[in-house]
Amino acid sequence: MAPMKGLTVFIADLRKCRSHEDEEKRVNKELANIRTKFKETNINGYNRKKYVCKLIYMSLLGYDVNFGHREAVELITGAKYSEKQIGYLAVSLLMSEDTTHAQTVVSALRRDLHDTNECNVCLALNAISNICTREMAEGLTQDIVVQLLSPAASMFIKKKAALCLLRLLRRFPEAVNAPQWASRVVPYLGHRDIGVTQSVASLVTALAQQFPEETRKAASFAVRRLNSLVIDNEYTLDYVYYKVPAPWLQIKLLRLLQYYPAPESTEMRTVLLSILRHIIDVSQDTPRELQQMNAQYSILFEAINLGIHLDVDQGLMQECAVLLGRFITSRETNVRYLGLETMAHLAAYIDRLDSIKTYQGVIIQSLRDRDVSVRRRALDLLYSMCDVSSAKTVVSELLRHMALADVGLREEMALKVAILTEKFATEYSWYVDVMMRLVSLAGDHMGDEVWHRIVQVILGNEELQVYACKISLQTLKAPVCHESAFKVSAYVLGEFGHLIANSDDSAPIEQLKALQSKMPAMSQAARAVALTTVGKFINLFPEIKTLCLRVLDRYRGALDAELQQRACEYYALGTLESEDLLPTVFEEMPPFPERQSALMSRLLKRESHTEDQRTWVFGGRDINRERRGLSASQPEAESPAAAAKEEQQQQQPTQQSLSQLEQKQLTASDQVVAKSMRHYARLLWENDGILYDGDEIQVGLVAQYKPPAGRIGVFLGNRSTAPMYGISISASSSDASKVSIQPAAGQDVLPETLLPLAQARIFFDVHCLQVFSTAPLLRISYTVAGSPTVSELQLPVTVGHFMNPVTIAVGDFFARWKQLGDSGIGESQQVLKAAFLASDSAAGEWLRSVVGGMGFALIQGADPEPTNIVGVGIATTQAGRFGCLVRVEPKTTHGLVRVTLRATNAEVAQAVGGSLRMVFESRQQ
């Protein structure tokens, strides 16, 4: 392109400016001149190109350029290459995604994509990759696919088309409709041109992570291409890099294979094993040149990662462990880094860690490496290789190193120490000692999740509580107490301080003095926790009530609103004449429900997000098997060594981990079912709440009923860390003649993408046509991180939801009750377990809320027994109305409840009775 004199002079003028003010004056003068020139109708292509170049230059200097878009579009539509080049450059830099010229630009791009001039096609592909708007992804993807698959297109265009599709796929995966063309791209992994294969390999790798079914044939193509490169030496000299044939292509193909399971074909497995074996054998020879070493080692590490992922040969894995042991002691920093990372991958899959533990001393020494990235990988490897036998050593070394570690590494180190201590603790005292030392050492470098988790574990383990109280009091009495340790100590003493109150050195007054001595130096949040503890002391220790009230009275005038409110409320509770309310408010906290540790969730979120997703995570074998959807017990049963280890653990019950001690008799799957049942049962008598609470999604419901119709709102929340695509929510009834459920009219469509922590909603209209016994089914399908998931949930829609409460006279209830009983039309009676009646003072009120929530009007004073509950309702359907009476008779001393229903329709009595039974059973769990 010939130089433009006007542009050269303008740039020279700007460079001569001695101040920013002078430069700004010159820019404003030029902007005014360009505006005037653009208004002329006879401006030629050369001048238009020159002025647009000036606008680009001013934009690069940081000045706001909000005009000239139409002229840039006109340059794109020009016939000259130089004009198109400047036009596309201007569109890429000056125009926003919501510009009014977007459709014109898309049309010009489509025209250039099908141009016979190769240069124009390449310009269009480059522009699409740079601009990459949703309109381009939706409108031009098929045209780009045509260029990639066209036999007439040159190799240069094919390479650009593959990379352009990769850019669109990563930016707008839901807009490119990849399932339609993914399978047609896969065969190009076997293209004769290595450059095309390399570009397509990058595209297929991205497709494999989101659409594994459509690209399942890619594995066989990749194996054949690797075989031709590594074994058959079929390549051109143009792609040989320091005696290594096409190293980048080998790496891409080896990484692509890690997204697929091991080949089922014996022949293919043999070929793949021979490739891996050849790569390892070649790496035994020490390269003479640095570039050759980098290329060979990059291929080697990717081959080892593939071998670990496929687990094709245990002998090969042991050989890899020996190789990696040599690499982690290398003088080269890059080699040490890759060796540590790959060994962590090996620890995530290998059954026996003995071969890795051989290098435990070297790995611990790597924590002191001069390179911070190596130190981080050493920490990851120690975390992954830790088990019950090595936990104390590893945790002790990490705690010793924490004081010397980089500030940026301490938070991650603290999280991993906390997780390992909880996971592999065999002694309660060791767990408490380590965790209290941890919060004292690294409290400034970690969030509240750590001390929250310590409290949760202590609340859930009675054996921990006495020892935790003693350590907490010692911590408060120490000369120096970290804020996080103070919070844990205050919380634990507030809950369980009475367990050690009989000892002279831990009497109630000693606990209060120790707590009070550290409060002034703590933050507002820590003092708020301490005030709650003081309030609980009033309930636990009446003998120090006066002293506790003095402490609270001192904070009633605090400047901080939170401290003032807590102090005022706790003081008011402590000075009430009636002492009935105080024990209820300060009742001991129940154990926290079983769920994934918040520490583990936070650690997984810290994993770096690269363009290619990892097929594994740091943390050992169990967590990676969970990610794969496998049961941890199933592979162990297949291994005799694992079975022997399990038998040894049964003979030594004291060697159980703290996590195992926390588990109840329910299995993990049973706990999920029980939790879902509680959510479902609650929605049988309440109109809003959570229906399902999983790792990836949370489903909430809001319902309004006006019998025989109703409207249900379903709210879908994304709880994962990745966007959610392909969302579909539908509802259906197994018997459409009895209950009808359809999406409500006039509502917004579901979003194409649901970001993490975002929420989507949809409403359904429900009509009760006849009495029904089977609830409708809710079907939710979505895709997260390339993994499609379908969840089917029963909707809490029963006959009871179409019940209208009816009030009758007190004296008429039992007359109607006897009349329905004599008729024998429909009666349901059941005796249900209700052990909570004796221990829960609010059980009677809960029973009334359940019966009222089921659609019955409670008739006060109708039953001669005051604790009994009676109610009247009418089930309304389009086919008719059916009266229903209910009588609930709680027997507190026996822990039982008799529930009797009589109705003018037998199905109504049975259906409502079944709902009440489910509510009581969920309360028992």
VENFENNOR-V314833 format. One line per field, one symbol per residue. burial: I if it has 9 or more other ideal C-beta (glycine too) atoms within 8 Angstrom, else O. A space follows every 10 residues. Layout:
# VENFENNOR-V314833
burial: ???
This chain:
# VENFENNOR-V314833
burial: OOOIOOIIOI IOIIOOIOOO OIIOOIIOOI IOOIIOIIOO OOOOIOIIII IIIIIIIIIO OOOOIOOIIO IIIIIIOIOO IOIIIIIIII IIIIIOOOIO IIOOIIOIII OIIOIOOOOI IIIIIIIIIO IIOOIIIIOI IOIIIOIIOO OOIOOOIIII IIIIIIIIIO OIIOIIOIOO IIOOIIOIIO IOOIIIIIII IIIIIIIIII IIOIIOIIII IIIIIIIIII IOOOIOOOII IOOIIIIOII IIIIIIIIII OOIOOOOIIO IIIIIIIIII OOIOOOOOOO OIIIIIIIII IIIIIIIIII IIOOOIIIII IIIIIIIIOI OOOOIIIIII IIIIIIIIII OOIOIIIOII OIIIOIIOIO IOOIIIIIII IIIIIIIOOI IOOIIOIIIO IIOOIOOOII IIIIIIIIII IIIIIIOIOI IIIIIIIIII IIIOOIOOII IIIIIIIIIO IOOIIIIIII IIIOIIOOOO IIIIIIIIII IIIIIIIOOI IOOOOIIIOI IIOIIOOIIO OIOOOIIIII IIIIIIIIII IOOIIOIIIO IIIOIIOOOO OOIIOIIIOI IOIIOIOOOO IIIOOIOOOO OOOOOOIIII IIIIOOIOOO OOOOOIIOII IOIIIIOOOO OIOOIIOOIO OIIOIIOOIO OOOOOIIIOO IIOOOOOOOO IOOIIIIIII IIIIIOOOII IIOOOIIIII IIIOIOIIII IIIIIIIIII OOIIIOIIIO IOIOOOOIIO IOIIOOOOOI OOOIOIOIOI OIIIIIIIII IIOOOIIIII IIIIOIOOIO IOIOIIIIII IIIIIIOOOO OOIOOIIOOI IOOOIIIIIO OIOIOIIOOO OOIOOIIIII IIIIIIIIIO OIIOOOOIII IIIIIIIOOO OIIIIIIIII IIOOIIIIII IIIIIIIIII IIIIIIIIII IIIIO
